[in-house]
């Protein structure tokens, strides 16, 4: 289904083969626990809370009881380096509509759910709405757009911080944060409940929002899958061979299911119905997944009960009418995507513009002549770096510099 690359616990060989092509949420969780072992206890507490609630609510009650619809305010953070990464409002609205369609089981392909799984296929009764107010009551269109000098991102949370040229999360106790960016190593990853609230949310490759990803993941269900992790749903095989996903009505299965299978696939001595490979939490191609189960519904919704890890969302003011209406600032593209030299040709002074990327500050500039001989060295100290070239002989010169992810070579003429 997506670029997923990790599992909790034991990683078996076939998963390792797919490591660079799939979802990053499980490996992300492992890394977070490795960096802060105290998180393990918090996750255990959330798991125990879920199991306790599951013991109180019977399967029949889950199916029959009319429960209120949970409405979650969403804020999107669009980080773009190139214009095509600046995903349009219409594409974001389309992605949100797909999310709501699948979580409410209004997807037309629900008719493809096998007859033996249809009785437990769930309308999750969870809806996702564009936030209309920020925490101060100021109006918002629920989309933050920022040009970034970063060309691509990894599943390391840098996209979630202003200090690393990403964008800080809105209060995760009140909003679901979605970051859309050029995600390089995976197609999407998500936090699980109980992790650092400043990092809480879902990160998605922009290609999966504009539906230009691979043919196996082009129907917006990367988004559906990753939000499932945010709602504490594990991969359907339980993160290890014949593992436990914490849900009582999803059959055990040996591992993930690639491609678009059909018929009954039996593994882990499950019953005659076989694997639930059409579940959104498997890795099946987008066109061949079509359901959540009642057990997954209960596991997700218990997070919002009193004492649950996401209960505070229910008191969010993000969907309340704003008390202050603010004019939206127009989006703008940076003036420069590469350092520019002006004037060129020049007689006595040149200016090098680094205003599009302040990471050049502190880097070394080398000016060489046509023979490659160094004639001058400077340290970048300003977004507009001025250099006195009055003592240089007339001719052609080259400015060279290197930073973390980019090298600079610019030519200028000294008159």
MOJOBEL-V18984 format. One record per backbone hydrogen bond with DSSP energy under -1.0 kcal/mol. CO is the residue of the C=O (numbers start at 1). NH is the residue of the N-H. If there is no record, write none. Layout:
BEGIN
{{CO;NH} {CO;NH}}
END
This chain:
BEGIN
{{2;4} {3;22} {3;187} {4;22} {12;16} {13;17} {16;19} {18;21} {22;4} {23;5} {23;6} {24;28} {25;29} {26;30} {27;31} {28;32} {29;33} {30;34} {31;35} {32;36} {36;39} {37;40} {38;42} {39;43} {40;44} {41;45} {42;46} {43;47} {44;48} {45;49} {46;50} {47;51} {48;52} {49;53} {50;54} {51;55} {52;56} {53;57} {58;62} {59;63} {60;64} {61;65} {70;127} {72;129} {73;176} {74;131} {75;178} {76;144} {77;180} {78;146} {80;148} {82;85} {83;86} {85;87} {88;92} {89;93} {90;94} {91;95} {92;96} {93;97} {94;98} {95;99} {96;100} {97;101} {98;102} {99;103} {100;104} {101;106} {103;124} {107;110} {108;111} {109;112} {110;113} {114;117} {114;118} {117;120} {118;121} {120;294} {125;70} {127;72} {129;74} {132;140} {134;137} {137;323} {137;324} {138;134} {142;76} {144;78} {146;80} {153;184} {154;156} {157;160} {158;161} {159;167} {161;166} {162;165} {171;174} {171;175} {176;75} {177;202} {178;77} {179;204} {180;79} {181;183} {181;206} {182;153} {187;205} {188;24} {189;203} {192;195} {196;199} {201;191} {202;179} {203;189} {204;181} {205;208} {206;209} {206;210} {207;212} {214;217} {216;286} {221;225} {222;226} {223;227} {224;228} {225;229} {226;230} {227;231} {228;233} {229;232} {235;238} {237;243} {240;243} {259;285} {265;275} {267;270} {271;274} {276;279} {278;290} {278;291} {279;282} {281;236} {285;288} {286;289} {291;280} {292;122} {293;297} {294;298} {295;299} {296;300} {297;301} {298;302} {300;303} {301;304} {302;305} {303;310} {305;308} {308;311} {310;313} {311;314} {312;315} {313;316} {317;320} {318;132} {318;133} {324;139} {340;353} {342;351} {346;415} {348;389} {350;387} {351;342} {352;385} {354;357} {357;360} {358;361} {360;363} {363;380} {365;378} {366;400} {367;375} {367;376} {368;398} {369;372} {373;369} {376;367} {378;365} {380;362} {383;354} {385;352} {387;350} {389;392} {395;414} {397;412} {398;368} {399;410} {400;366} {401;408} {406;403} {408;401} {410;399} {412;397} {413;346} {414;395}}
END
